[in-house]
């Protein structure tokens, strides 16, 4: 009986992987536009926010706000991962829907918690990143991605 259940579980797992990885916006233009959007967004995220994690100004690295009162090392790790590693996953289109989740969390917390009392000009940056990453979460990486390539290997 356990052997008969295995193919069903395997089929379910394949369907879940397919739902996470599959993304085809239907036309070459749409898929190419999503590729360009992904690359430009990820390069900007890394260049502006990721590089801050490595710069040392006045003898100190960037201070990362911790509004959720996580352990400092965990908070720093999540912020650093979100701004330095995730952009490369987005560019490559690798595990894209899963990869954007921590960065969506960081940018949404930036908008709703860290900058909640700031002007619209200040709140605009985390707002636009959150919306852009939600778009990638909804549509996936598109046809021109490692996700699409890996899915076709299965």
C-alpha positions in Angstrom: 0.0 0.0 0.0 2.9 2.4 0.8 4.4 1.7 -2.7 1.1 2.7 -4.4 1.0 6.0 -2.4 4.5 7.0 -3.5 3.6 7.8 -7.1 0.7 9.9 -5.9 3.0 11.8 -3.5 5.6 12.1 -6.3 2.9 13.5 -8.7 1.7 16.0 -6.0 5.3 17.1 -5.4 5.8 17.5 -9.2 2.7 19.6 -9.4 3.8 21.9 -6.5 7.3 22.3 -8.1 5.6 23.1 -11.4 3.4 25.8 -9.8 6.4 27.4 -8.1 8.7 27.3 -11.2 6.4 27.6 -14.2 6.1 31.0 -15.7 5.4 31.9 -19.3 3.8 35.2 -20.1 2.6 34.0 -23.5 4.7 36.1 -25.9 8.3 36.6 -26.6 7.8 40.3 -25.9 6.2 39.8 -22.5 8.8 37.3 -21.4 11.6 39.6 -22.6 10.1 42.6 -20.9 9.9 40.6 -17.6 13.5 39.6 -18.0 14.6 43.2 -18.5 12.4 44.3 -15.5 13.9 41.5 -13.3 17.4 42.4 -14.2 17.1 46.2 -13.8 15.2 45.8 -10.5 17.7 43.4 -9.1 20.8 45.4 -10.2 19.3 48.5 -8.5 18.4 46.6 -5.3 22.0 45.2 -5.1 23.7 48.4 -6.2 21.9 50.7 -3.9 20.9 48.6 -0.9 23.2 45.5 -1.1 26.4 47.5 -1.4 25.5 49.5 1.7 25.9 46.3 3.7 29.6 46.2 2.8 30.5 49.9 2.9 32.0 51.2 6.0 31.4 54.9 6.7 32.7 56.7 9.7 34.2 53.4 10.8 30.8 51.6 11.0 28.7 49.5 8.6 25.2 50.5 7.8 22.8 50.3 10.7 19.9 47.9 9.9 16.6 48.8 11.7 15.1 46.0 13.8 11.5 46.9 14.3 10.5 43.3 15.0 13.1 43.0 17.7 14.7 39.9 16.2 18.1 38.8 17.5 20.5 41.4 16.0 22.5 38.8 14.0 19.4 37.2 12.5 18.0 40.7 11.6 21.3 41.6 9.9 21.5 38.3 8.1 18.0 38.6 6.7 18.6 42.1 5.6 21.9 41.3 4.0 20.6 38.1 2.3 17.6 40.1 1.0 19.8 42.9 -0.5 22.8 40.9 -1.7 21.9 37.3 -2.5 18.3 37.6 -3.6 19.1 40.1 -6.4 21.3 37.4 -8.1 18.5 34.8 -7.8 16.2 37.3 -9.4 18.6 38.1 -12.2 19.1 34.4 -12.9 15.5 33.6 -12.4 16.4 30.9 -9.9 13.8 29.8 -7.4 12.4 33.3 -8.1 9.1 33.1 -6.3 10.6 31.7 -3.2 13.7 34.0 -3.3 11.7 37.2 -3.4 9.8 36.4 -0.2 12.4 37.6 2.3 13.0 40.8 0.4 9.2 41.4 0.2 9.2 41.0 4.0 12.0 43.4 4.4 10.6 46.1 2.1 7.1 45.7 3.4 8.3 46.1 7.0 10.3 49.1 5.8 7.1 50.7 4.4 4.6 49.8 7.0 6.8 49.9 10.2 10.1 51.6 9.8 8.9 54.5 7.6 5.3 54.7 8.7 5.6 58.3 9.9 7.9 59.5 7.2 7.0 61.6 4.2 5.7 60.0 1.0 9.0 60.7 -0.7 10.8 58.5 1.9 8.1 55.8 2.0 8.1 55.7 -1.8 11.2 53.5 -2.1 10.1 50.5 0.0 6.6 50.9 -1.5 7.9 50.6 -5.1 10.3 47.7 -4.2 7.4 45.8 -2.5 5.1 46.3 -5.5 7.8 45.3 -8.0 8.7 42.2 -6.0 5.0 41.3 -5.6 4.7 41.5 -9.4 7.6 39.0 -9.7 6.1 36.8 -7.1 2.8 36.7 -9.0 4.2 36.2 -12.4 7.4 34.2 -11.7 10.6 34.7 -13.6 9.1 34.2 -17.1 10.3 31.9 -19.8 13.9 33.4 -19.9 15.0 32.0 -16.5 16.7 29.1 -14.8 13.3 28.2 -13.3 11.8 27.6 -16.7 14.9 25.7 -17.9 15.0 23.5 -14.7 11.3 22.8 -15.0 11.8 21.5 -18.5 14.5 19.2 -17.3 12.0 17.5 -14.9 
